Amino acid sequence: MNVLAIETATSACAIGLRASERELIRVLDDERRHTEVLAPGIAAALDELGVTARDLDRVVIDVGPGLFTGLRVGVATAIGLAEGLGREIVSVTSLELFAHGAALAQQRGTFVVAVDGRRGEVFVQNFVLDDDVVATSEPVVTTARKVVIEWATNARPVTFTGDGVARYLSDFAAVPTARVFDQRVPSLAAALDLGVTREASSRVTPLYLREADAVANFTTRERS
């Protein structure tokens, strides 16, 4: 199966392509220039593996949570490709990609995944990694400090991972019973695997968890 995975939920814009028994994973940019680099990056990857967009069987898209503008760019691109080509689309989340990425690296145990949400916030979800990757909580928006206090208080062993952990590393690393598994970009290898095994999505809905920055700023001004 030929699969294209698109990642734009975080500051990084990245793609994964599995086609013709070859695999390519590439971070196109890590400075939030998703609009400029995504389409040329996809074209270059297809060319490098010697396939065309029409050879794709599925398109995988990270629907968040993450940064509002990047999510819109990635979701629109994925939907445009899938609908234009008449191909299936598969939705994954940034949180589960970090969890599955850790599992692919043979990590096991209780994991807290934190995606950087800017504005001093993180998007968080808990997982248990064993033979399978199992979510044990729903995605929420919170702060690094609240997560750290919770896990420092209950004294249970835990591993923190995700670009939100990287951003607030000194906070997360201060939990005595915790360790950090470094991941800065949601796993494109995991996205490609899930793109093959997961049921196709009938509808793609971005997982924002909160208002966009522009809306939030406007609301704040209105309330003041």
C-alpha positions as CSV (number, residue, x, y, z in Angstrom):
1,M,0.0,0.0,0.0
2,N,1.3,3.4,-0.9
3,V,0.8,5.9,1.9
4,L,1.5,9.6,2.4
5,A,1.5,11.1,5.9
6,I,1.3,14.8,6.6
7,E,2.3,16.4,9.8
8,T,1.6,20.1,10.4
9,A,0.1,20.2,13.9
10,T,3.3,21.3,15.6
11,S,6.0,23.9,14.7
12,A,7.5,21.4,12.4
13,C,6.1,20.6,9.0
14,A,7.0,17.0,8.0
15,I,5.9,14.3,5.7
16,G,6.3,10.5,5.4
17,L,5.9,8.5,2.2
18,R,5.8,4.7,1.9
19,A,5.7,3.6,-1.7
20,S,7.3,1.1,-4.1
21,E,8.7,-0.8,-1.0
22,R,10.6,2.3,0.0
23,E,10.1,4.8,2.8
24,L,11.0,8.4,3.1
25,I,10.5,10.6,6.2
26,R,11.5,14.2,6.1
27,V,11.1,17.3,8.3
28,L,10.6,20.1,5.7
29,D,10.7,23.0,8.1
30,D,10.6,23.7,11.9
31,E,9.9,27.4,11.9
32,R,6.1,27.3,11.2
33,R,6.4,27.9,7.4
34,H,3.9,25.1,6.6
35,T,2.1,27.0,3.8
36,E,5.4,27.6,1.9
37,V,7.0,24.2,2.2
38,L,4.3,21.5,2.4
39,A,3.2,21.2,-1.3
40,P,6.7,21.5,-2.8
41,G,7.9,19.0,-0.1
42,I,5.3,16.5,-1.1
43,A,6.1,16.8,-4.8
44,A,9.8,16.4,-4.1
45,A,9.2,13.2,-2.0
46,L,7.0,11.6,-4.7
47,D,9.6,12.4,-7.3
48,E,12.4,11.0,-5.2
49,L,10.6,7.6,-4.8
50,G,9.6,7.6,-8.4
51,V,5.8,7.7,-7.9
52,T,3.0,10.2,-8.6
53,A,0.2,11.3,-6.5
54,R,-2.1,9.0,-8.4
55,D,-0.1,6.0,-7.2
56,L,-1.2,6.8,-3.6
57,D,-3.7,4.5,-1.9
58,R,-4.1,6.5,1.3
59,V,-3.4,9.9,2.8
60,V,-2.8,10.2,6.6
61,I,-3.3,13.5,8.4
62,D,-2.4,14.6,11.9
63,V,-5.6,16.4,13.1
64,G,-4.1,17.8,16.2
65,P,-4.2,19.1,18.8
66,G,-1.7,21.6,17.9
67,L,-1.2,25.0,16.3
68,F,-4.2,26.4,14.6
69,T,-2.7,27.7,11.3
70,G,-0.6,24.7,10.8
71,L,-3.5,22.4,11.3
72,R,-5.6,24.2,8.8
73,V,-2.9,24.0,6.2
74,G,-2.3,20.3,6.7
75,V,-5.9,19.2,6.9
76,A,-6.9,21.3,3.8
77,T,-4.0,19.7,1.8
78,A,-4.8,16.2,2.9
79,I,-8.5,16.6,2.1
80,G,-7.7,18.2,-1.3
81,L,-5.4,15.3,-2.2
82,A,-7.7,12.6,-1.0
83,E,-10.8,14.0,-2.6
84,G,-9.1,15.0,-5.8
85,L,-7.6,11.6,-6.3
86,G,-10.5,9.6,-4.9
87,R,-8.4,8.1,-2.2
88,E,-9.0,7.2,1.4
89,I,-8.0,9.5,4.2
90,V,-6.9,8.4,7.7
91,S,-7.0,10.7,10.8
92,V,-4.4,10.4,13.6
93,T,-3.7,12.8,16.5
94,S,-0.4,14.4,17.4
95,L,-0.7,12.9,20.9
96,E,-1.0,9.4,19.8
97,L,1.8,9.8,17.2
98,F,4.2,10.7,20.0
99,A,2.9,7.7,22.0
100,H,3.2,5.3,19.1
101,G,6.6,6.8,18.2
102,A,7.8,5.9,21.7
103,A,6.4,2.4,21.3
104,L,8.3,1.9,18.0
105,A,11.5,2.8,19.9
106,Q,10.7,-0.1,22.3
107,Q,9.6,2.2,25.2
108,R,7.2,0.8,27.7
109,G,5.2,1.9,30.7
110,T,3.1,4.9,31.7
111,F,3.5,7.9,29.3
112,V,2.3,11.4,29.5
113,V,2.4,13.1,26.1
114,A,2.5,16.9,26.0
115,V,2.2,18.9,22.8
116,D,3.2,22.5,22.9
117,G,0.1,24.7,22.6
118,R,1.9,28.1,23.0
119,R,0.4,30.7,25.3
120,G,2.1,28.9,28.2
121,E,-0.1,25.8,27.7
122,V,0.3,22.2,26.6
123,F,-2.1,19.6,25.2
124,V,-1.8,16.5,27.2
125,Q,-3.0,12.9,27.1
126,N,-1.9,9.8,29.1
127,F,-1.0,6.4,27.6
128,V,0.1,3.0,28.7
129,L,2.6,1.4,26.3
130,D,2.8,-2.4,26.4
131,D,2.0,-4.9,23.6
132,D,-0.4,-2.1,22.5
133,V,-0.6,1.6,22.9
134,V,-3.7,2.4,25.0
135,A,-5.0,5.9,25.9
136,T,-5.9,6.2,29.5
137,S,-7.3,9.7,29.4
138,E,-8.9,12.2,27.0
139,P,-6.8,15.0,25.5
140,V,-6.9,18.2,27.5
141,V,-5.4,21.6,27.5
142,T,-3.5,22.5,30.7
143,T,-0.1,23.9,31.8
144,A,3.2,22.1,32.4
145,R,3.1,23.2,36.0
146,K,-0.2,21.5,36.6
147,V,1.0,18.3,35.0
148,V,4.3,18.4,37.0
149,I,2.4,18.9,40.3
150,E,0.1,16.0,39.6
151,W,2.8,13.5,38.9
152,A,5.2,14.8,41.6
153,T,2.3,14.4,44.1
154,N,1.3,10.8,43.2
155,A,4.9,9.6,43.1
156,R,4.2,7.0,40.3
157,P,6.8,6.2,37.7
158,V,6.1,8.0,34.4
159,T,7.8,9.0,31.2
160,F,7.2,12.4,29.7
161,T,7.5,12.9,25.9
162,G,6.5,15.3,23.2
163,D,7.5,18.8,22.0
164,G,5.7,20.3,24.9
165,V,8.0,18.4,27.2
166,A,11.0,19.7,25.2
167,R,9.7,23.3,25.6
168,Y,9.3,23.1,29.4
169,L,12.0,20.5,30.0
170,S,13.3,22.0,33.3
171,D,9.8,21.6,34.7
172,F,9.1,18.1,33.6
173,A,12.6,16.8,34.4
174,A,12.2,18.0,38.0
175,V,9.6,15.2,38.8
176,P,11.6,12.7,40.9
177,T,9.9,9.6,39.6
178,A,9.9,10.7,36.0
179,R,12.1,10.3,33.0
180,V,12.0,12.1,29.7
181,F,12.0,10.4,26.3
182,D,13.0,13.1,23.8
183,Q,10.7,13.5,20.8
184,R,10.3,16.9,19.0
185,V,8.2,15.9,16.0
186,P,5.2,13.5,16.0
187,S,6.3,10.2,14.6
188,L,5.9,9.9,10.9
189,A,6.9,6.3,11.0
190,A,3.9,5.7,13.4
191,A,1.7,7.7,11.1
192,L,2.6,5.5,8.1
193,D,1.9,2.3,10.1
194,L,-1.4,3.6,11.4
195,G,-2.3,4.7,7.8
196,V,-2.1,1.1,6.7
197,T,-3.9,-0.6,9.7
198,R,-6.5,2.0,10.8
199,E,-9.9,2.3,9.3
200,A,-10.3,5.2,6.9
201,S,-12.1,8.3,8.2
202,S,-15.5,9.2,6.9
203,R,-15.0,12.8,8.1
204,V,-11.9,14.7,9.0
205,T,-12.3,17.1,12.0
206,P,-9.4,19.0,13.5
207,L,-8.9,18.6,17.2
208,Y,-8.4,22.2,18.3
209,L,-9.3,21.9,22.1
210,R,-9.4,25.7,22.3
211,E,-10.0,28.9,20.3
212,A,-7.6,30.1,17.7
213,D,-5.1,32.7,18.8
214,A,-6.9,35.5,16.8
215,V,-10.3,34.6,18.2
216,A,-9.0,34.3,21.8
217,N,-7.2,37.7,21.5
218,F,-10.4,39.3,20.2
219,T,-12.5,37.7,23.0
220,T,-10.0,39.0,25.6
221,R,-10.3,42.5,24.3
222,E,-14.1,42.3,24.2
223,R,-14.2,41.1,27.8
224,S,-11.8,43.8,29.0
